[in-house]
Amino acid sequence: MSLLDVTNLKFSYAGETLYEDANMRLFEGEHAVLVGVNGAGKSTLLKLLYKELIPDKGKIEWVNYRKVGYLDQYAKIDPKLTVKAYIYDVFLPLFEKEKAIQDLYESIATAPESKYDKILNRAHELEQELEKENFYAISSTINNVLNGLGLDPSVLEQEISTLSGGMRAKIILGKLLLEDSDILLLDEPTNFLDIKHIEWLIKFLNNTPKTFIVVSHDEYFLRNIAKTVFAIEGKQINRYKGNFDFYIKERELRFEQQQKNYEAQQKFIAKTEDYIARNIVRATTTKMAQSRRKMLSKVVRIAKPLSERKIKIKFQMAAPTGRDVLKVKNLLIGYDEPLVDKLNFIITKGDKVAITGKNGIGKSTLIKTITGKIDPLEGSFEWIDTTQMLYFEQEINLDEKFTPFNLVHEQHSDYTKKDIYGVLASFGIDFEMANRPIKTLSGGEKTKVKFALTRNDKSNVLILDEPTNHLDQIAKDALKEALIEYQGTVILVSHEKNFYDGICDYEIHLTNN
């Protein structure tokens, strides 16, 4: 049974048409993923389905009443709430029933004896409803989800404001998984999840009877959950009824067929236009030429197949450093309390190091400490005096009122327009995107702009904190190749082992034993 019908959808954002007469159907129990290059409109489509955005044209209809849960990769929550208050809000109606039971039992003290049976029967009915809803296993259920996502149950007592970005993202995802939604719309749910916790989420989604649509750039994750693939291609939403591997093979076949059809039609159009041009002014052939012109005007044009944009990332080298690039001695990192045990290590010239550890352990805090953003609690660190550092923070932090063109021009006023467009194009930012306000770009597009802004910055030490968040596979591959080719020292925070495995020589694993 169809749960969702999208008909003749048209939607434009900041002057760019993302969908043109697009159609889509989602069926009950379907486990679907939504794919497309950065900027294709994946997150936008989820917002349209959730009714956060209104289409310019067409209809989006959920059949009958359905409760839809939506994971927004940029969701905002009250930082003053405790995690417990935020999570337990899911079960508020059940707690209200428990309170009603307590009130009923207390009312017996003042109720006439004739009302006893009625009060007790009602209390018993409510108790049965709570048992049916597994109310008395709520604590265990919550702990199972928290553990599955890599969070200790002690996090329930923390305020949201004290959580790292990764922990906060997990809390939002955990609450959504606990809700009683019929349909889940999940936007980048694996951001900040280690492989162990991705495996847990894979198992959870494969076992759920709920219908879902997932957006993710993690191909391993997609391969393990997809039963249907929706692909945004040429402003349409194309359906591939099969798993992710089927989609990859079928997409290639469809692309080749569309390319052949497009080329054949272009030849036909060119031949017909040539005939019209040669015969329209001749009295004996004018009617025939006019007939062909009329026929040509009714031909439905086949869109030119668009191949995926190539991306080339390159980090410019400064003069090399000496041998011992960074010395860390008895370093305690944190804010009010230490997050990890004392750190002692030396990173030498040309080392490529992955900083690993569970979410919230202090990976970003370590990076902020050694880059001088925050002070250490104890101990010391020392960079060699020839260090020229290039630091990519986890937060995007671009001025959203400007366009990518403006930002590059501001940093490189000597560049011609052609130079600026060329730099942006090499990172997959085309002319149209280059002239849109940053706030209208997707997370992946913003990350590409960040890389474009540093294209000519020379360094001998690169520090990157979760650089692959929101990047599509093409961009990840380009970044990986650039880091492998880079001759300087690399310090990389990443939760994607399959990304840093081919780059880094060793790991510094943070613990708080």
Buried (B, 14 or more C-beta within 10 A) or exposed (E): EEBBBBBEBBBEBBEBEBBBEBBBBBEBEBBBBBBBBBBBBBBBBBBBBBEEBEBBEBEBEBEEEEEBBBBBBEBEBEEEBBBBEBBBEBBEEBBEBBEEBEEBEEEEEEEEEEEEEEBEEEBEEBBEEBEEBEBEEBEEBBBBBBEBBBBEBEBBEBBBEBBBBBBBBBBBBBBBBBEEBBBBBBBBBBBBBBBEBBBBBBEBBEEEEBBBBBBBBBBBBBBBBBBBBBBBBBBBBBBBEBBBEBBBEBBEEBBEEBBEEBEEBEEEBEEBEEBBEEBBEEEEBEEBBEEBBEEBEEEEEBEEBEEEBEBEBBBEBBEBBEEEBBBBEEBBBBEEEBBBEBBEEEBBBBBBBBBBBBBBBBBBBBBBBBBEEBEBBEBEBEBBEBBBBBBBBBEBEBEEEBBBBBBBBEBBEEBEEEEBBEBBBBBBBEEEBBBBBBEBBBBBBBBBBBBBBBBEEEBBBBBBBBBBBBBBBBBBBBBBBBBEEBEBBBBBBBBBBEBBEEBBEEBBEBEEE
